[in-house]
């Protein structure tokens, strides 16, 4: 399955941070995002508490992964 995660990440970094990320980093981050999305099935109902909590868990995992890679207020490039 082909995703657009790499393109989305490149666009987000460019628009939000005015920063160009190297392709190998984009590839690593894309793999993490796609893996988490695959684990939750890519579909959840935000009308239910379970769906909302799944979405929160997805966002939290992205924040924690970023923090682990040095993207946090104490080490902001």
Order of alpha helices (4+ residues) and beta strands (2+ residues): alpha-alpha-alpha
